[in-house]
Amino acid sequence: MNELFNVFVNLQNFGSNYHSYSNVLREALCCSKCTNRRIAVLPISTRLVSVWQNHIARNDLHTESDAKQALVRRTAESILHSEPTFLMRLKDRFSYLSRLRFNRFKMRVAGLNMYSSCVDGVDFVNFFKACKMSDTLFSWFLVTQLHVWMCMVRLRQEGREGKYLTHYLILSMWTDIAERGRVMNIPTSKMRAATSKMVEQFHGVLLAYDEGVMSDDRVLAGALWRNIFLQRCDDPESLANMVEYVRMQIQYLETLDSSQLLQKGRIKWLPFKANTSHLEGDLPKALSLDEELLGPDPNVIDKVPT
């Protein structure tokens, strides 16, 4: 707890100038010297390594040790493969040429079930109170994308089947967001612009959380402090509870049977142990439509511009 409290103090001191490893990766992704058509069509996991290597080679901004440390972190997981061949990309485009372990229709349903678990199986009010969030679509999105990301971490171990199911998991999320905007009678143009911002945030959050889960609790606490608490947490215990919750869920997902996960997709989340009994009353509401869609300060969230 003392170590985490020191991290919390340091994060507050750094404020908006805090730059983690994921921020450096985003700078590399956005570097004009590193962008080309070949890299753009690669899968995101491979593209990160390719862009990072090119960025290191073309910019004298990092030492050799920094480059090695970054590459070790990104290649530590088995999901990072070499650049796919033309035949592999052709098989991905024409899915009937490749055979998966399980029925494709069942896996599509499993993707929808998994997303439903991220929405219907989570106590959002408890999260809102623990993280002092407003009752808005944006707050709901922050909690949802955290659970979607944890599902994606688990699916990375399942090879092509995991990649296939991840596609429908994410597709279900964006479809649901669009439907929620329609039900809330949000103007189409406004919702389209907000969704574009959410996509940028989602990509940035994936990088930040990936870095956190592959590193120690200090880095993970920093990612959660920026992307869940929006840099407004004044309670180190709440931050510690959130770090413990993420670590616990990741370990729990590791124990789930692959066959059941890929064919059923249903997840029963472990409870979020946060003391919110002293927080009574109604949750605050958004003061404007922009706050409803993008939060009080959109600039505090990690992003990857598209």
Buried (B, 14 or more C-beta within 10 A) or exposed (E): EEEBEEBBEEBEEEEEEBEBBBBBBBBBBBBEEBEEEEBEEBBEBBBBBBBBBBBBEEEEEBEEEEBEEBBEBBEEBEBBEEBBEEEEEEBBEEEEEEEBEBEBEBBBBBBBBBBBBBBEEBBBEBBBBBBBBBBBBBBBBBBBBBBBBBBBBBBBBBBBBBBBBBBBBBBBBEEBBBEBBEEEEBEEEBBEBBBEBBBBBBBBBBBBBBBBBBBEBBBBBBBBBBBBBBBEBEEBBBBBBBBBBBBBBBEBBEEBEBEEBBBBBEBEBEEBEBEBEEEEEEBEEBEEBBBBBBBBEBEBBBBBEE
